């Protein structure tokens, strides 16, 4: 089984959770930074690398919590693991900054923007553990 590994990059402002999203390259839809499993790197390392490459965000995965979800894309099953990452640094330039936009949103805003229902549910579930 191959994995997609994603990151839920977040900050807290006045005790309110804010989550960063990036646009996809093909459709310009708002998504979480994510990438394919790499044999030479651990799952968490890949997720952190994707946060840097796709969103220009550096941070730490503090919690052991994550969510796994499966869905079908182009007729094949994809399994994704998403880790929460507290953002510690926001870069002005990053490897994919000319291909993607990056913005932060509240959970309420995200629920209107993300189309994949399973992903939306997963983000809400993972966010509950963060916001406490």
DSSP file (Angstrom, degrees, kcal/mol; ACC not computed):
  #  RESIDUE AA STRUCTURE BP1 BP2  ACC     N-H-->O    O-->H-N    N-H-->O    O-->H-N    TCO  KAPPA ALPHA  PHI   PSI    X-CA   Y-CA   Z-CA
    1    1 A X              0   0    0      0, 0.0     2,-0.4     0, 0.0    77,-0.1   0.000 360.0 360.0 360.0 135.5    0.0    0.0    0.0
    2    2 A X        -     0   0    0     34,-0.0    77,-0.8    78,-0.0     2,-0.3  -0.811 360.0-144.7-102.8 147.0    1.3    3.4   -0.8
    3    3 A X  E     -a   79   0A   0     -2,-0.4    34,-2.0    75,-0.1     2,-0.4  -0.781  10.5-149.8-108.6 148.1    0.7    6.4    1.4
    4    4 A X  E     -aB  80  36A   0     75,-2.4    77,-2.3    -2,-0.3     2,-0.5  -0.955  23.7-153.2-104.5 138.5    0.0   10.1    0.8
    5    5 A X  E     +aB  81  35A   0     30,-3.3    30,-2.0    -2,-0.4     2,-0.2  -0.959  17.1 178.6-120.9 125.0    1.3   12.0    3.8
    6    6 A X  E     -aB  82  34A   0     75,-3.3    77,-2.0    -2,-0.5     2,-0.4  -0.729  18.3-140.3-123.9 169.8   -0.1   15.3    4.7
    7    7 A X  E     -a   83   0A   0     26,-2.1     2,-0.8    -2,-0.2    26,-0.4  -0.982   6.5-150.6-131.6 141.1    0.2   18.0    7.3
    8    8 A X  E     -a   84   0A   0     75,-3.3    77,-2.5    -2,-0.4     2,-0.4  -0.845  25.5-161.1-107.6  90.8   -2.3   20.2    9.1
    9    9 A X  E     +a   85   0A   0     -2,-0.8    11,-2.6    11,-0.5     2,-0.3  -0.596  19.7 169.4 -79.8 128.5   -0.3   23.3    9.7
   10   10 A X  E     -aC  86  19A   0     75,-2.7    77,-2.7    -2,-0.4     2,-0.3  -0.936  24.6-173.9-139.3 158.7   -1.8   25.5   12.4
   11   11 A X  E     - C   0  18A   0      7,-2.4     7,-2.9    -2,-0.3     2,-0.5  -0.912  22.8-130.7-136.6 165.7   -1.3   28.5   14.7
   12   12 A X  E     - C   0  17A   0     -2,-0.3     2,-0.5     5,-0.2     5,-0.2  -0.989  19.2-175.7-122.2 130.7   -3.4   29.9   17.5
   13   13 A X  E >  S- C   0  16A   0      3,-2.8     3,-1.9    -2,-0.5    -2,-0.0  -0.983  78.6 -14.8-126.6 119.3   -4.3   33.5   17.7
   14   14 A X  T 3  S-     0   0    0     -2,-0.5    -1,-0.1     1,-0.3     3,-0.1   0.911 128.6 -56.6  52.1  44.8   -6.2   34.7   20.8
   15   15 A X  T 3  S+     0   0    0      1,-0.2     2,-0.5    -3,-0.1    -1,-0.3   0.540 113.4 124.6  65.9   9.2   -6.9   31.0   21.6
   16   16 A X  E <   -C   13   0A   0     -3,-1.9    -3,-2.8    90,-0.0     2,-0.3  -0.869  62.4-124.4-103.4 131.4   -8.5   30.7   18.1
   17   17 A X  E     -C   12   0A   0     -2,-0.5    90,-0.5    -5,-0.2     2,-0.4  -0.539  25.8-172.7 -76.1 130.8   -7.2   28.0   15.8
   18   18 A X  E     -C   11   0A   0     -7,-2.9    -7,-2.4    -2,-0.3     2,-0.4  -0.992   5.6-160.0-124.7 134.6   -6.1   29.1   12.3
   19   19 A X  E     -CD  10 105A   0     86,-3.2    86,-2.9    -2,-0.4     2,-0.4  -0.930  11.2-134.8-119.6 135.9   -5.1   26.5    9.7
   20   20 A X  E     - D   0 104A   0    -11,-2.6   -11,-0.5    -2,-0.4     2,-0.3  -0.717  23.2-177.6 -90.0 136.8   -3.0   27.1    6.6
   21   21 A X  E     - D   0 103A   0     82,-2.8    82,-2.0    -2,-0.4     2,-0.3  -0.883  10.1-153.2-124.2 160.1   -4.0   25.7    3.2
   22   22 A X  E     -ED  31 102A   0      9,-2.7     9,-3.4    -2,-0.3     2,-0.3  -0.884  24.0-107.9-125.8 161.4   -2.3   25.8   -0.2
   23   23 A X  E     -E   30   0A   0     78,-1.6     7,-0.2    -2,-0.3     2,-0.1  -0.667  32.8-115.2 -88.1 146.8   -3.8   25.7   -3.6
   24   24 A X     >  -     0   0    0      5,-2.4     4,-0.7    -2,-0.3    77,-0.1  -0.440  21.0-127.1 -72.7 155.0   -3.4   22.6   -5.8
   25   25 A X  T  4 S+     0   0    0      2,-0.1    -1,-0.1     1,-0.1    -2,-0.0   0.894 101.2  40.8 -72.6 -39.6   -1.3   23.1   -8.9
   26   26 A X  T  4 S+     0   0    0      1,-0.1    -1,-0.1     3,-0.0    -3,-0.0   0.969 132.0  14.1 -77.0 -53.8   -3.8   21.7  -11.4
   27   27 A X  T  4 S-     0   0    0      2,-0.1    -2,-0.1     0, 0.0    -1,-0.1   0.588  89.5-124.7-103.3 -11.7   -7.2   23.1  -10.3
   28   28 A X     <  +     0   0    0     -4,-0.7     2,-0.2     1,-0.2    -3,-0.1   0.716  56.5 153.2  73.7  19.0   -6.3   25.8   -7.8
   29   29 A X        -     0   0    0      1,-0.1    -5,-2.4    -6,-0.1     2,-0.4  -0.508  52.8-103.8 -79.8 151.3   -8.4   24.2   -5.1
   30   30 A X  E     +E   23   0A   0     83,-0.3    85,-0.3    -7,-0.2     2,-0.3  -0.637  56.4 155.3 -78.3 127.4   -7.5   24.8   -1.4
   31   31 A X  E     -E   22   0A   0     -9,-3.4    -9,-2.7    -2,-0.4     2,-0.3  -0.855  45.0 -95.6-140.9 171.7   -5.9   21.7    0.0
   32   32 A X        -     0   0    0     -2,-0.3     2,-0.2   -11,-0.2   -24,-0.1  -0.689  51.9 -96.1 -85.8 148.7   -3.5   20.6    2.8
   33   33 A X        +     0   0    0    -26,-0.4   -26,-2.1    -2,-0.3     2,-0.3  -0.478  63.3 154.4 -61.8 133.6    0.2   20.2    1.9
   34   34 A X  E     +B    6   0A   0    -28,-0.2     2,-0.3    16,-0.2   -28,-0.2  -0.988  18.7 174.8-159.2 160.5    0.8   16.5    1.1
   35   35 A X  E     -B    5   0A   0    -30,-2.0   -30,-3.3    -2,-0.3     2,-0.2  -0.933  36.3 -71.5-158.5-179.7    3.0   14.2   -0.8
   36   36 A X  E     -B    4   0A   0     -2,-0.3   -32,-0.2   -32,-0.2     2,-0.0  -0.479  54.0 -95.0 -83.5 150.5    3.9   10.6   -1.6
   37   37 A X        -     0   0    0    -34,-2.0     2,-0.5    -2,-0.2    -1,-0.1  -0.356  36.5-154.5 -59.1 139.7    5.6    8.2    0.8
   38   38 A X    >   -     0   0    0      3,-0.3     3,-1.6     1,-0.1     8,-0.1  -0.990  11.4-143.2-123.4 125.3    9.4    8.1    0.3
   39   39 A X  T 3  S+     0   0    0     -2,-0.5    -1,-0.1     1,-0.3    -2,-0.0   0.825  99.4  52.7 -57.8 -36.0   11.3    4.9    1.3
   40   40 A X  T 3  S+     0   0    0      2,-0.1     2,-0.3     0, 0.0    -1,-0.3   0.593 108.5  57.6 -79.9  -8.8   14.3    6.8    2.6
   41   41 A X  S <  S-     0   0    0     -3,-1.6    -3,-0.3     2,-0.0     2,-0.1  -0.901  84.2-116.3-120.7 149.8   12.3    9.1    4.9
   42   42 A X     >  -     0   0    0     -2,-0.3     4,-2.2     1,-0.1     5,-0.2  -0.332  35.6-104.4 -74.1 165.4    9.8    8.4    7.7
   43   43 A X  H  > S+     0   0    0      1,-0.2     4,-2.2     2,-0.2     5,-0.1   0.909 121.4  47.8 -59.1 -45.4    6.2    9.4    7.3
   44   44 A X  H  > S+     0   0    0      1,-0.2     4,-2.5     2,-0.2    -1,-0.2   0.896 110.0  53.2 -64.0 -39.7    6.5   12.4    9.7
   45   45 A X  H  > S+     0   0    0      2,-0.2     4,-2.3     1,-0.2    -1,-0.2   0.909 108.9  49.1 -62.1 -42.3    9.6   13.6    7.8
   46   46 A X  H  X S+     0   0    0     -4,-2.2     4,-2.4     2,-0.2    -1,-0.2   0.929 110.7  50.5 -62.2 -45.3    7.8   13.5    4.5
   47   47 A X  H  X S+     0   0    0     -4,-2.2     4,-1.8     1,-0.2    -2,-0.2   0.913 111.9  47.0 -60.8 -43.5    4.9   15.4    5.9
   48   48 A X  H  X S+     0   0    0     -4,-2.5     4,-1.7     1,-0.2    -1,-0.2   0.886 110.9  52.6 -65.1 -38.7    7.2   18.1    7.3
   49   49 A X  H  X S+     0   0    0     -4,-2.3     4,-3.1     1,-0.2    -2,-0.2   0.893 107.7  51.2 -63.5 -40.5    9.1   18.3    4.0
   50   50 A X  H  X>S+     0   0    0     -4,-2.4     4,-2.8     2,-0.2     5,-0.6   0.874 105.4  55.8 -65.7 -37.1    5.8   18.8    2.2
   51   51 A X  H  X5S+     0   0    0     -4,-1.8     6,-1.9    -5,-0.2     4,-1.2   0.904 113.9  41.6 -60.6 -40.3    4.9   21.6    4.5
   52   52 A X  H  X5S+     0   0    0     -4,-1.7     4,-1.4     4,-0.3    44,-0.3   0.959 119.7  41.6 -69.8 -52.6    8.1   23.3    3.6
   53   53 A X  H  <5S+     0   0    0     -4,-3.1    43,-1.7     1,-0.2    -2,-0.2   0.912 126.6  29.7 -65.9 -44.9    8.1   22.6   -0.1
   54   54 A X  H  <5S+     0   0    0     -4,-2.8    -3,-0.2    -5,-0.2    -1,-0.2   0.798 137.2  18.3 -88.3 -30.2    4.4   23.3   -0.8
   55   55 A X  H  <<S-     0   0    0     -4,-1.2    -3,-0.2    -5,-0.6    -2,-0.2   0.529  89.2-123.5-122.6  -9.0    3.6   26.0    1.8
   56   56 A X     <  +     0   0    0     -4,-1.4    35,-3.1    -5,-0.5     2,-0.4   0.871  64.5 139.6  66.2  35.1    6.8   27.5    3.1
   57   57 A X  E     -F   90   0A   0     -6,-1.9     2,-0.4    33,-0.2    -1,-0.2  -0.940  34.5-168.2-118.1 133.8    5.9   26.5    6.6
   58   58 A X  E     +F   89   0A   0     31,-2.6    30,-2.9    -2,-0.4    31,-1.9  -0.897  29.1 118.8-114.5 148.4    8.3   25.1    9.2
   59   59 A X  E     -F   87   0A   0     -2,-0.4     2,-0.4    28,-0.3    28,-0.2  -0.967  50.7 -80.8-178.6-165.9    7.1   23.7   12.5
   60   60 A X  E     -F   86   0A   0     26,-1.8    26,-2.4    -2,-0.3     2,-1.0  -0.968  17.4-139.5-129.0 139.6    6.9   20.7   14.9
   61   61 A X        +     0   0    0     -2,-0.4    24,-0.2    24,-0.2   -13,-0.0  -0.854  34.1 168.6 -91.5 101.7    4.7   17.7   15.1
   62   62 A X        +     0   0    0     -2,-1.0     2,-0.2    22,-0.2    -1,-0.2   0.823  49.2  65.0 -87.1 -33.3    4.2   17.7   18.8
   63   63 A X  S    S-     0   0    0     21,-0.3    21,-0.1    -3,-0.2    67,-0.0  -0.517  70.2-138.2 -95.5 156.8    1.4   15.2   19.3
   64   64 A X  S    S+     0   0    0     -2,-0.2     2,-0.2    19,-0.1    -1,-0.1   0.441  74.7 111.1 -85.8  -1.7    1.3   11.5   18.5
   65   65 A X        +     0   0    0     61,-0.1    19,-0.7    19,-0.0     2,-0.3  -0.464  35.1 146.0 -77.1 145.0   -2.1   12.1   17.1
   66   66 A X  E     -G   83   0A   0     17,-0.2     2,-0.4    -2,-0.2    17,-0.2  -0.947  36.5-125.3-160.4 169.3   -2.8   11.8   13.4
   67   67 A X  E     -G   82   0A   0     15,-1.9    15,-2.6    -2,-0.3     2,-0.4  -0.974  11.7-156.2-125.2 144.7   -5.7   10.6   11.2
   68   68 A X  E     +G   81   0A   0     -2,-0.4     2,-0.3    13,-0.2    13,-0.2  -0.945  19.8 171.0-113.0 138.4   -5.7    8.0    8.5
   69   69 A X  E     -G   80   0A   0     11,-2.5    11,-3.3    -2,-0.4     2,-0.4  -0.994  18.2-151.9-146.6 151.4   -8.3    8.1    5.8
   70   70 A X  E     +G   79   0A   0     -2,-0.3     2,-0.3     9,-0.2     9,-0.2  -0.953  22.3 154.2-124.7 144.9   -8.9    6.3    2.5
   71   71 A X  E     -G   78   0A   0      7,-2.2     7,-3.5    -2,-0.4     2,-0.5  -0.956  40.8-100.6-156.3 170.2  -10.7    7.5   -0.6
   72   72 A X  E     +G   77   0A   0     -2,-0.3     2,-0.4     5,-0.2     5,-0.2  -0.855  31.9 178.5-103.6 133.2  -10.7    6.9   -4.3
   73   73 A X  E >  S-G   76   0A   0      3,-2.7     3,-1.6    -2,-0.5    -2,-0.0  -0.990  73.9 -12.5-133.9 123.9   -8.9    9.1   -6.8
   74   74 A X  T 3  S-     0   0    0     -2,-0.4    -1,-0.1     1,-0.3     3,-0.1   0.873 130.4 -52.4  52.8  41.1   -8.9    8.4  -10.5
   75   75 A X  T 3  S+     0   0    0      1,-0.2     2,-0.4     0, 0.0    -1,-0.3   0.504 118.4  97.7  80.0   5.4  -10.3    4.9   -9.8
   76   76 A X  E <  S- G   0  73A   0     -3,-1.6    -3,-2.7    -5,-0.0     2,-0.3  -0.955  76.2-107.3-129.3 151.5   -7.7    3.8   -7.3
   77   77 A X  E     - G   0  72A   0     -2,-0.4     2,-0.4    -5,-0.2    -5,-0.2  -0.536  32.2-167.3 -76.1 131.2   -7.7    3.7   -3.5
   78   78 A X  E     - G   0  71A   0     -7,-3.5    -7,-2.2    -2,-0.3     2,-0.5  -0.969   6.1-158.3-118.6 132.3   -5.5    6.3   -1.8
   79   79 A X  E     -aG   3  70A   0    -77,-0.8   -75,-2.4    -2,-0.4     2,-0.4  -0.956  13.7-170.6-111.4 127.7   -4.7    6.1    1.9
   80   80 A X  E     -aG   4  69A   0    -11,-3.3   -11,-2.5    -2,-0.5     2,-0.4  -0.945  12.9-161.3-121.7 137.8   -3.6    9.4    3.5
   81   81 A X  E     -aG   5  68A   0    -77,-2.3   -75,-3.3    -2,-0.4     2,-0.5  -0.972  12.1-163.1-113.6 131.9   -2.1   10.1    6.9
   82   82 A X  E     -aG   6  67A   0    -15,-2.6   -15,-1.9    -2,-0.4     2,-0.4  -0.968   2.2-165.6-121.1 127.9   -2.4   13.7    8.2
   83   83 A X  E     -aG   7  66A   0    -77,-2.0   -75,-3.3    -2,-0.5     2,-0.4  -0.857  22.6-121.8-107.5 142.8   -0.3   15.0   11.1
   84   84 A X  E     -a    8   0A   0    -19,-0.7     2,-0.4    -2,-0.4   -21,-0.3  -0.694  29.6-168.0 -80.5 137.0   -0.9   18.2   13.0
   85   85 A X  E     -a    9   0A   0    -77,-2.5   -75,-2.7    -2,-0.4     2,-0.6  -0.978  18.0-140.8-130.4 121.0    2.0   20.7   12.9
   86   86 A X  E     -aF  10  60A   0    -26,-2.4   -26,-1.8    -2,-0.4     2,-0.3  -0.700  30.5-126.1 -77.3 120.8    2.3   23.8   15.0
   87   87 A X  E     + F   0  59A   0    -77,-2.7   -28,-0.3    -2,-0.6     3,-0.1  -0.512  37.1 168.1 -72.9 128.0    3.8   26.4   12.7
   88   88 A X  E     +     0   0A   0    -30,-2.9     2,-0.3     1,-0.3   -29,-0.2   0.599  67.4  24.9-111.7 -21.0    7.0   28.0   14.1
   89   89 A X  E     - F   0  58A   0    -31,-1.9   -31,-2.6     2,-0.0     2,-0.5  -0.986  58.5-157.4-150.0 136.7    8.2   29.9   11.0
   90   90 A X  E     - F   0  57A   0     -2,-0.3     2,-0.2   -33,-0.2   -33,-0.2  -0.960  20.0-148.0-115.2 116.4    6.5   31.3    7.9
   91   91 A X        -     0   0    0    -35,-3.1     3,-0.1    -2,-0.5    -2,-0.0  -0.578  11.2-149.2 -86.4 144.9    8.8   31.7    4.9
   92   92 A X  S    S+     0   0    0     -2,-0.2     2,-0.4     1,-0.2    -1,-0.1   0.827  89.7  30.0 -78.7 -32.9    8.4   34.5    2.3
   93   93 A X  S    S+     0   0    0    -37,-0.1     2,-0.3     5,-0.0    -1,-0.2  -0.972  71.3 163.4-125.9 142.1    9.9   32.3   -0.5
   94   94 A X    >   -     0   0    0     -2,-0.4     3,-2.1    -3,-0.1     4,-0.3  -0.946  52.8 -86.4-151.1 167.9    9.7   28.5   -0.7
   95   95 A X  T 3  S+     0   0    0     -2,-0.3     3,-0.3     1,-0.3   -41,-0.1   0.815 125.6  29.9 -51.7 -38.8   10.3   25.9   -3.4
   96   96 A X  T >> S+     0   0    0    -43,-1.7     3,-1.6   -44,-0.3     4,-1.6   0.112  82.1 116.0-109.1  22.8    6.7   26.0   -4.8
   97   97 A X  T <4 S+     0   0    0     -3,-2.1    -1,-0.2     1,-0.3    -2,-0.1   0.742  77.2  52.9 -64.7 -22.1    5.8   29.6   -4.0
   98   98 A X  T 34 S+     0   0    0     -4,-0.3    -1,-0.3    -3,-0.3    -2,-0.1   0.544 114.8  41.7 -88.2  -6.4    5.5   30.4   -7.7
   99   99 A X  T <4 S+     0   0    0     -3,-1.6     2,-0.3     1,-0.1    -2,-0.2   0.598 115.8  40.2-111.3 -17.3    3.1   27.5   -8.2
  100  100 A X     <  -     0   0    0     -4,-1.6     2,-0.3   -46,-0.0    -1,-0.1  -0.930  63.6-136.4-136.1 154.3    0.8   27.8   -5.2
  101  101 A X        -     0   0    0     -2,-0.3   -78,-1.6   -77,-0.1     2,-0.4  -0.785  19.5-156.0-101.6 154.5   -0.9   30.3   -3.0
  102  102 A X  E     +D   22   0A   0     -2,-0.3     2,-0.3   -80,-0.2   -80,-0.2  -0.999  20.7 157.2-132.9 132.9   -0.9   29.9    0.8
  103  103 A X  E     -D   21   0A   0    -82,-2.0   -82,-2.8    -2,-0.4     2,-0.4  -0.982  33.3-123.9-148.1 159.3   -3.4   31.4    3.3
  104  104 A X  E     +D   20   0A   0     -2,-0.3     2,-0.3   -84,-0.2   -84,-0.3  -0.856  30.5 178.7-108.7 147.8   -4.7   30.8    6.8
  105  105 A X  E     -D   19   0A   0    -86,-2.9   -86,-3.2    -2,-0.4     2,-0.2  -0.920  28.6-111.3-140.2 159.8   -8.3   30.1    7.6
  106  106 A X     >  -     0   0    0     -2,-0.3     4,-2.4   -88,-0.2     5,-0.2  -0.481  39.8-106.6 -83.0 165.0  -10.6   29.4   10.5
  107  107 A X  H  > S+     0   0    0    -90,-0.5     4,-2.2     1,-0.2     5,-0.1   0.885 121.8  55.3 -59.4 -38.7  -12.2   26.0   10.8
  108  108 A X  H  > S+     0   0    0      1,-0.2     4,-0.6     2,-0.2    -1,-0.2   0.912 109.5  45.8 -62.3 -42.6  -15.5   27.6    9.8
  109  109 A X  H >> S+     0   0    0      1,-0.2     3,-1.0     2,-0.2     4,-0.9   0.906 110.8  53.7 -66.4 -41.1  -14.0   29.0    6.6
  110  110 A X  H >X S+     0   0    0     -4,-2.4     4,-2.5     1,-0.3     3,-0.8   0.880  98.6  62.5 -62.1 -38.8  -12.3   25.7    5.8
  111  111 A X  H 3< S+     0   0    0     -4,-2.2    -1,-0.3     1,-0.3    -2,-0.2   0.770 107.9  44.3 -61.0 -23.8  -15.6   23.8    6.0
  112  112 A X  H << S+     0   0    0     -3,-1.0    -1,-0.3    -4,-0.6    -2,-0.2   0.681 116.9  45.6 -88.4 -20.4  -16.9   25.9    3.1
  113  113 A X  H << S+     0   0    0     -4,-0.9     2,-0.5    -3,-0.8   -83,-0.3   0.801  92.4  78.1 -98.2 -32.1  -13.7   25.6    1.0
  114  114 A X     <  -     0   0    0     -4,-2.5   -83,-0.1     1,-0.2     6,-0.0  -0.680  55.2-169.6 -84.8 127.6  -12.7   21.9    1.1
  115  115 A X        +     0   0    0     -2,-0.5     2,-0.5   -85,-0.3    -1,-0.2   0.833  60.9  89.9 -86.7 -34.4  -14.8   19.8   -1.2
  116  116 A X     >  -     0   0    0      1,-0.2     4,-2.4     2,-0.1     5,-0.2  -0.527  63.4-157.5 -70.6 114.6  -13.7   16.3   -0.1
  117  117 A X  H  > S+     0   0    0     -2,-0.5     4,-2.4     1,-0.2     5,-0.2   0.870  90.6  51.0 -63.6 -39.3  -16.2   15.3    2.7
  118  118 A X  H  > S+     0   0    0      2,-0.2     4,-2.5     1,-0.2    -1,-0.2   0.909 111.6  47.9 -64.9 -41.0  -13.8   12.8    4.3
  119  119 A X  H  > S+     0   0    0      2,-0.2     4,-2.7     1,-0.2    -2,-0.2   0.916 110.9  51.2 -64.9 -42.9  -11.0   15.3    4.4
  120  120 A X  H  X S+     0   0    0     -4,-2.4     4,-2.1     1,-0.2    -2,-0.2   0.925 112.2  46.6 -58.8 -46.1  -13.3   17.9    5.9
  121  121 A X  H  X S+     0   0    0     -4,-2.4     4,-2.3     1,-0.2    -2,-0.2   0.901 112.4  50.7 -63.5 -42.4  -14.4   15.4    8.6
  122  122 A X  H  X S+     0   0    0     -4,-2.5     4,-2.7     2,-0.2     5,-0.2   0.899 108.8  50.8 -63.1 -42.2  -10.8   14.4    9.3
  123  123 A X  H  X S+     0   0    0     -4,-2.7     4,-2.4     2,-0.2    -1,-0.2   0.920 111.3  48.7 -61.8 -44.1   -9.6   18.0    9.6
  124  124 A X  H  X S+     0   0    0     -4,-2.1     4,-1.5    -5,-0.2    -2,-0.2   0.921 112.7  47.7 -62.3 -43.6  -12.4   18.7   12.1
  125  125 A X  H  X S+     0   0    0     -4,-2.3     4,-0.9     1,-0.2     3,-0.2   0.933 114.9  44.4 -63.8 -47.1  -11.6   15.6   14.1
  126  126 A X  H  X S+     0   0    0     -4,-2.7     4,-0.9     1,-0.2     3,-0.4   0.862 110.3  56.3 -65.9 -36.2   -7.8   16.4   14.2
  127  127 A X  H  X S+     0   0    0     -4,-2.4     4,-2.6    -5,-0.2    -1,-0.2   0.820  96.7  63.8 -66.9 -31.7   -8.5   20.0   15.1
  128  128 A X  H  < S+     0   0    0     -4,-1.5     4,-0.5     1,-0.2    -1,-0.2   0.896 102.8  49.0 -60.0 -39.9  -10.5   19.1   18.1
  129  129 A X  H  < S+     0   0    0     -4,-0.9    -1,-0.2    -3,-0.4     3,-0.2   0.795 113.7  47.2 -68.8 -28.4   -7.4   17.6   19.7
  130  130 A X  H  < S+     0   0    0     -4,-0.9    -2,-0.2    -3,-0.2    -1,-0.2   0.894 103.9  58.4 -78.5 -42.8   -5.4   20.7   18.9
  131  131 A X     <        0   0    0     -4,-2.6    -1,-0.2     1,-0.3    -2,-0.2   0.542 360.0 360.0 -73.7  -5.4   -7.8   23.3   20.2
  132  132 A X              0   0    0     -4,-0.5    -1,-0.3    -3,-0.2    -2,-0.1   0.479 360.0 360.0 -82.5 360.0   -7.9   21.9   23.7
